[in-house]
Amino acid sequence: MQGSYAQRDSGRWRGAVAALTALLAAMPSIGWSMTCPVAHSASGPGVLKESPATIARLSRQLGQPDQSGARKLIADLRARHPTASDGEITNYVITAYCPAVNARSDLTETQKQAEMARFSSDVGKLLFSRTRR
């Protein structure tokens, strides 16, 4: 039973990451500029509660070039929210990382969107590797 839940949950986040990646890839061609998700002040389906100040602090931490910040944040979220789905964790981490990318003046909009797609994929891989253990 546990394995089937993990497979079902990992399938959901893979679908969410694929949809987000496709949307981010299409944005430059339709002239959109990147807009980051906002922190939610209340928990709900697919959402973990967090303050904007905490998201800003996490954004600075996640702006590092390696995945150590994302790994640490995912572990922390798992400890604080043991029943959170991979999708909720993904949404939270992407919400935290996006402002760091969006603030980078050395990247074009297309490059920012590509970085978010890469990061989303990396987060998915980190989560998937956890569910496969």
PyMOL commands that set and color helices and strands:
alter all, ss='L'
color gray80, all
select helices_A, chain A and resi 2-26+28-30+52-62+68-80+86-102+109-131
alter helices_A, ss='H'
color red, helices_A
deselect
rebuild
show_as cartoon
